[in-house]
Amino acid sequence: MSEESAITSDQIAHLAQLSRIAMSDEELTGLADDLGTIIEAVAQVKEAVGEDTPATSHPIPLTNVLRPDVVGPVLTPEQALSGAPAQEDSKFLVPQILGED
């Protein structure tokens, strides 16, 4: 790692305070050093990538597996409500929890 980290212990302490995380001075220094090492590694990767290399978020192309939306057998309202503890006007009746009218 280089002599000077891109992230300082003071910055880590500030973030820890905002996050309400208690950290010792040793932890702050260690984390600043670790993050500095990570930043240097990312910088090395950036140097190795050429201008013609497209940016990617995943090394393997991802595709969604979709199926056709086909209507199949469905329950009637009576069947759907048959096990409901309470119902009203062909709808499930649930207890009010927010106290709204």
Backbone torsions as a table, in degrees:
resi	resn	phi	psi	omega
1	MET	NA	150.6	-178.3
2	SER	-73.5	167.6	-177.8
3	GLU	-60.8	-36.7	-175.8
4	GLU	-118.5	122.5	-179.9
5	SER	-79.9	147.9	177.4
6	ALA	-70.6	-19.9	178.8
7	ILE	-118.6	129.8	-176.5
8	THR	-97.3	162.8	176.1
9	SER	-62.1	-34.1	178.6
10	ASP	-64.1	-39.8	177.8
11	GLN	-65.3	-42.1	178.1
12	ILE	-63.1	-41.5	179.3
13	ALA	-62.5	-39.8	178.7
14	HIS	-64.0	-45.7	178.3
15	LEU	-64.7	-38.5	178.2
16	ALA	-63.3	-40.7	178.6
17	GLN	-64.5	-44.7	178.9
18	LEU	-62.5	-33.1	-179.3
19	SER	-88.0	-1.8	-177.7
20	ARG	59.1	44.4	178.3
21	ILE	-113.1	121.9	177.9
22	ALA	-81.4	126.5	179.5
23	MET	-134.4	140.2	176.5
24	SER	-78.8	166.9	178.2
25	ASP	-60.7	-37.2	179.4
26	GLU	-65.0	-41.1	178.6
27	GLU	-65.7	-40.8	179.2
28	LEU	-62.2	-45.7	179.9
29	THR	-64.6	-44.4	180.0
30	GLY	-62.4	-43.0	-179.6
31	LEU	-67.8	-39.2	177.1
32	ALA	-62.0	-42.0	177.8
33	ASP	-64.3	-44.6	-179.9
34	ASP	-62.2	-44.9	179.5
35	LEU	-66.0	-35.3	175.7
36	GLY	-61.8	-41.5	177.2
37	THR	-62.7	-41.7	179.0
38	ILE	-64.1	-43.1	179.8
39	ILE	-62.2	-41.3	177.7
40	GLU	-63.8	-39.8	179.1
41	ALA	-64.5	-41.5	178.0
42	VAL	-64.5	-39.4	178.5
43	ALA	-63.2	-38.7	177.7
44	GLN	-65.1	-39.2	178.3
45	VAL	-65.5	-41.2	178.6
46	LYS	-60.4	-38.1	179.3
47	GLU	-66.3	-34.7	-177.0
48	ALA	-75.7	-24.1	-177.7
49	VAL	-81.2	131.2	179.5
50	GLY	-83.0	169.1	179.4
51	GLU	-62.4	-29.7	-175.7
52	ASP	-87.6	2.5	179.7
53	THR	-86.8	119.2	-179.6
54	PRO	-72.1	148.0	177.3
55	ALA	-71.5	140.1	178.7
56	THR	-134.0	153.7	174.8
57	SER	-103.2	-9.6	-178.6
58	HIS	-151.9	138.1	-176.9
59	PRO	-69.8	-22.0	-179.8
60	ILE	-114.5	131.9	179.4
61	PRO	-58.6	132.5	-179.7
62	LEU	-101.7	140.8	176.1
63	THR	-132.3	147.7	175.7
64	ASN	-80.8	141.0	175.6
65	VAL	-100.1	105.0	-177.1
66	LEU	-113.1	150.8	175.5
67	ARG	-120.5	158.0	177.6
68	PRO	-64.3	144.2	178.6
69	ASP	-85.8	96.1	-176.1
70	VAL	-113.0	130.3	178.9
71	VAL	-73.4	128.9	178.4
72	GLY	-115.7	-163.5	178.7
73	PRO	-61.4	134.6	-178.8
74	VAL	-125.9	159.0	177.4
75	LEU	-81.5	146.6	171.0
76	THR	-76.9	160.7	177.1
77	PRO	-55.7	-38.1	-179.9
78	GLU	-64.9	-41.2	178.8
79	GLN	-66.0	-42.2	-178.6
80	ALA	-64.6	-37.4	-177.0
81	LEU	-88.5	-4.0	-174.4
82	SER	-61.5	-30.2	-179.5
83	GLY	-101.1	3.0	-177.4
84	ALA	-72.7	136.6	178.4
85	PRO	-67.0	-28.1	178.5
86	ALA	-149.7	145.4	178.6
87	GLN	-148.4	156.5	179.2
88	GLU	-154.3	131.0	179.5
89	ASP	53.0	45.2	179.9
90	SER	60.1	32.0	178.4
91	LYS	-135.0	155.6	174.3
92	PHE	-67.0	137.2	176.5
93	LEU	-108.1	119.9	-177.8
94	VAL	-117.7	154.6	-179.6
95	PRO	-66.8	143.5	176.9
96	GLN	-74.3	131.6	-176.7
97	ILE	-117.4	-16.9	-176.1
98	LEU	-101.7	-6.3	178.7
99	GLY	74.8	19.8	179.2
100	GLU	-88.5	153.9	177.5
101	ASP	-82.6	NA	NA
